[in-house]
Amino acid sequence: MLQAILLDWIESEDYNKFTNLETGEIIYAQSAKRGNVVYATRKTKKRDALKNALEGKVFDYPVKGFRNRRMTRLLLCTVNFDRSKFTCEEAWAALRSTPIEGLDYTYNVINKLNANISKIFGKHGTLTSKEAQSSGYPAPHLIFILDEPVMVQRHVGKDGHVSWRLCDSRILDRIGKGISMRKLCRKDYRSVIDRNPIWKHGFIDFEGIVSEEGSRSGRDAITYPFKYLVKCLTEGGKNSIKDVPDINSVKDKDKRTMLFTHLGNKCFRTRDVSFGKGFKDRVGMLPEAKNEGPSEWKRIRTMADYEYNFISAVNEQRSIQRFKNIMAEQTAGGRHVALSVQ
């Protein structure tokens, strides 16, 4: 039922009513909702601003004497939640920075993880993406841009996928990825989760971001968290949610993941993508231009689509009537002039 309510909410078009304090003019603007065209447009602008800031910047370099090692200042971290410890709702609640009143849930886990990262890697900026899995459980991504680079080593998986992994044994021990922990994981992965020094809620993974051909570049990695947010669900095309009864019935895995991302963040009032001044400064992102002085526009209220449509229809009828009156006056004036000439 909650999934169906979200889909109906996204499809309904609410409008904000604004008035100009100087002229008295009234305008209406569609409200931004997760998944609608206004929301997708705003997220696209934010993503593009990041892309422009990253243009031409390189955050890694090769290690002399090693063909398969590099130093990088960018790390991609992915975490998830152990389903034996958390229900789906409890996992989303844990991503909140504040508790839910009346509930004894874990919370503020991302900020605590970020504090642990500072102790290990030093000063850094963080981009956090609270994304869902196709099951509905959250699997947040965090991108850390470090002040001091760390060494990563090229790794080729069984499927041929190339990734760059941390290789400093001292760092691996501190993030729970040392040799002893990897051996234990094969026997008792839940014990590994419990013993992890920085994330005891599920699995945690780190990947270096490098500029080598065939690898995920910094520009691509940093804009990756926006992939579900810049897609509009209310227009025509493959992403449309028209005639979709609920999220569980969506067969396309990516689309289902996208909808669960919106559902989780909406229900638990969390921000899907966030990055602060520290991150912006480290990528060279210019501050947003601010309007000087108070705005002459003031929002009056928000109205539902049926109310807006009614007002629009009334205003249209009034405009048509005014046009008819003007034409009638001009016609009457033309007849009066013709009679005078005669």
N, C-alpha and C positions, 0 to 999 in steps of 0.2 A: 504494500500500500504506500509506503514511504517513497519507494522508487517511482511509482506512478505519479505521486504528488509532485516530486521534483520535476518530472518531464512536463507536466501540465504547467507548472510555475515558469519553467524556461520558455515555453511556447507562448504564454500570455504576455502581451505587450503593455507594460505600464509606462506612463508618461509623467514627466515632471513639468509643472506649470511655473513659468518664470514671468516676472514683471520688471520692466525698466523703471527704476525709481525716478528718473528724470523726465522721461517722455510718457510713461504710463503704458507703453506698448506691452503686449502679452504674447509670449511664444510658448510652444510645447516641444519638449525633447524626449525621445525614447529613453527609458531608464536602462542602465547597464545591468545585465544579469549574467551569471556564469553560463557561458555557452551561446549567448545571443550575439548579434552582429556588433552591437556597441561594445560589449565586453571584449570580443575577439579583436576588434580594431584597436582598443586601448593596449591590449597585451602585445599586439603586433608592433605598435609604436615603441613600446618598452624594449622588446626584443631587438628591433632594428637599431635603437640607440646603443644597445650593448654591442651589436655587431660592428657598428661604425667606430665605437671606442676601441675595439680589438683589432681593427684593420691595420695590418702591417706589424703587429706586435708579436714578439717571440718570447716565450717563457722558459725555454729549455736550450741545452747545448750539449754536445757530445763530451764523453769522458775520454781524455787522451789515453791511448793505448788499449781501449776497449771498443770493439765494433758494436757490441750489443748492450751497451750501457750509456745512459744519459743522465744529466742533472736537470731537474725540472722544478718549477715553482707552483705547478698546478696539480692538484690531486682531486680525483673523483671518488667520493665515498658513497656507498650504498648500504643501507641497513634495512632489516625487516624485523618482524616480531614472531616469536615462537608461539604457535597456535595452541600449544599445551598450557601456556601461561596467560595468553590474552585471547579474549573474544575479539571479533572484528571491531566492535564498538569500543572496547577497552583500549585497543591499539590506537584508534583515531583519537580517543580522549587523551592518550599519553602524549600526543603531539601538541596539545595545548600548552601554553606557557602558564596558565592559571588553572586551578582545580574547578571541577563542576560542583556547584553547591549541593550538599547533601549526599555526595557520592565519594567513597573512599577509593578513588582510582589513582594510578600512577600518572604523573603529569610532568611537563617541563623537561622531557628527556633530551630534546635536541639542544637546548641551551647547556645542559650538563655535559653532553658529548662535546660541544664546542669548547667548553672550558677544559676538558681533558685534552683536546687537540692542541690547545694553547700551551699546556704543560709539556707536550712532547715535541711539537714543531715550532713553537714560538709564536710571535705575532703574525697575524694573518687576517684576511678578509674572507667572508663566507657568503655563498649563495645557497639558499635552501629551497628545495622543491618538494612539496608534500604531494607525492603522486601515489596513485593506487595501483594494485595489481588487478588482473582480470577477475580474481576471486572476490575483490572488494577490500581486502586487507591493504593497509598502507605499506609502501616501500619507499621511504624518502631518499632523495639524492641530495648530496651536499658537495659543492665544489669549493675547495679551499685554495686561495691564492696566497702563497707563503712569502715572507720576506727573505727567508734563507732557503735555497734550493736543497732538494734531497735526491739521492741516487736511486734510479729505477733500472730494471733490467728487462730486456725483451723476452717475452714468453709467447710460445705458440701452443695453443690448446689442441685437444684431440680433433676438434672440428676445423682446425686451421685458422681459428680466430687469433689475431695478434693483439697482445696487450702488454703493458709495461708495468711491472710489479716492483714494489719496494724491496730492496735487497740488503739493507743495512740491518744486521742481526740485532743490534741494540734497539732499533726502532721496532722491528718485528716483535720482539719480546714485549715491548711496552704497549703494543696495540693488540696483543693476544694472537699473533700469527707466527710465533717462533716454532722451532722444530718440534719441541715436546708437545706443544698444543696441537700441531698438525697431526702428529702421531695419535694423540688421544682422540682427535676428532673422528678417526676411522672406527674407533671402538665405542665411544660414548659422546656423541655430539652435544647432548644436553649438558653434560658436565663441562664441556668447553665453553658453552654459553655462560654458564654460572661463574666460571673462573675468569672470563674476559675482563681485563682491568678497566675498559672504557665503555663497553656496551654489553650489558647483561640481559638484554631483552630479546635477543635473537641473533642472527648472523650479521656480521659486518664485513665489508669488502673494500679494499683500496685499490685504485688504479691510477698510475701516472698518466698525465696528458702531455703528449709530445708532438712535435711538428713533423716527424718522419712520414714520408709518403706511405700510405696504406694504414696509418694510424689516425685516431680521432684527434683533430687539431684543437687548440684552445678555443678558437672561434666557434667551431662546431659543437664542442662539449658544453660551452657556457650557454649557448642558445638552445641546446637540446631540451632543457626542462620546459621550454615554451611550446613543445610540439603539440600538446593537447589543448593548449589554451588559446591558440590563434585560429582554431577551427570553429566555424560557425555551425551550430546545430539546428538553427531555426530556418535556414534558407534551403533551397532545393539542392540536390546532389547526394553523394553517398553518406554524408555525415548527418543528413536530416533525421530528426527524431519523430517525424510525422508518422502516425499509426503504430508507434512502438508502445506496447502496453506497460512494460517495465524493463529494467536493466537486465535482469536475469535471462530474459528471452532473446537478448541480442546475441547473435552467433559470432559476429566479427569480434575477435579478441581485442584488437586495438580500440574499437569503438566502445566496447564494454568497459575497458580500462579507463577510457576518457570520461565516460559517464560516472563511473564509481569515484573517480578523482573529484569531479564536481560535487557529487553527493556527499562524500566524506568531508570535504572542506566546507560545504554549505552547512551541514548538520552540526558540525563541531566548531564552526566560526573560526576557522584557521585560514591563513593566507597561503594560497597555492605556491606562489613564488615570492621570495623576499630576499633582499640584499641591502645592506646598510652602507653608510658612508665609507667605512673601511674598505669594503669591496670595490665601490665605485672609484675611490681614490687610487687604488692599486691597478685598476685597468685603464685609468685615465678618462673616465666617463665624466663629461661636463655636467654641472648641476642644471636642473631644469629652470627655465626662465620663469620668474615670478612677476605677476602683475603689480605695478606700483600703485599703492593707494587702494581704497575700498572699491569694490565693483559696483557698477550702477545697476546690476541685475540681482534680483532676489528671488530665491525659490519660494513659491507659495505653498505648494503641496504636491503629492503624488496621487495620480488617479489611475484607475483600471482602464483597460483598453475599450471596454464597452462605453464608459463614460466619455473617454476621449473621442470615440467614433461618433457618439451622439452630438457632442459639442461641435465637431468638425462638420457634421451634416447640417446642423442649425446655422453655423457660420457660412456654409456654402449656399444655403437657401437665402440667407440675408444678402450675400454678395450678388446672387442672381437677381434678387428683387431690386437692389440698388442700381444694378446695371440696367434693368428694365425701366426704372424710373428715370435714369439719366437719358436713355434713348427716347423715352416718351417726351421728356422736356425738350430735347433737341428737335424732335419731329414737330412738336407743337410750335416751337420757336420758328422753325422753317416755314410753317404754314402761315404764321402771323406776318413774317417778312414778305411772303409772296402776296398776301392780301394787301398789304400796304403799298407794294409796288403797283398792283393793279389799280 
